[in-house]
Amino acid sequence: MTNRMPWSDNADPRPIWKVWDDFWDAGTKMIGYWVENNPVKTNNPDVLATIYKKEHSALVSISQLGKG
């Protein structure tokens, strides 16, 4: 959920943390990229999608696998 760059003015993770804090509540369900029936797929095997689902909304987290 956060960037992996060193903390700096150009890589401040606090905005990402705020989105998460604003979205998350006890009714939120995570559907991981590894779940076979995850309704969000990408067309690139190195790009993964995890869903955080609520009754009337969803947050999709996208990540790219690192290449060595």
VENVENWO-V666171 format. One record per pair of residues at least 12 apart in sequence whose ideal C-beta (glycine too) atoms are under 10 Angstrom apart, sorted by the first residue. I is the first residue (numbers start at 0). J is the second residue. If there is no record, write none. Layout:
BEGIN
I,J
I,J
END
This chain:
BEGIN
0,12
0,15
0,16
0,18
0,19
0,49
0,51
0,58
0,60
0,62
1,13
1,15
1,16
1,19
2,15
3,62
3,65
15,60
18,58
18,60
19,51
19,58
19,60
21,58
22,51
22,53
22,56
22,57
22,58
23,51
23,53
23,58
24,53
26,52
26,53
26,54
27,50
27,51
27,52
27,53
27,54
27,56
27,57
27,58
28,50
28,51
28,52
28,53
28,54
28,57
29,49
29,50
29,51
29,52
29,58
29,60
30,48
30,49
30,50
30,51
30,52
30,57
30,59
31,47
31,48
31,49
31,50
31,60
32,46
32,47
32,48
32,49
32,50
32,60
32,61
32,62
33,47
33,49
34,49
34,50
37,49
37,50
37,59
38,50
38,52
38,57
38,59
39,52
39,57
39,59
39,60
39,61
41,61
41,63
43,63
43,64
44,64
45,62
45,63
45,64
45,65
45,66
46,61
46,62
46,63
46,64
47,60
47,61
47,62
47,63
47,64
48,60
48,61
48,62
49,61
49,62
END
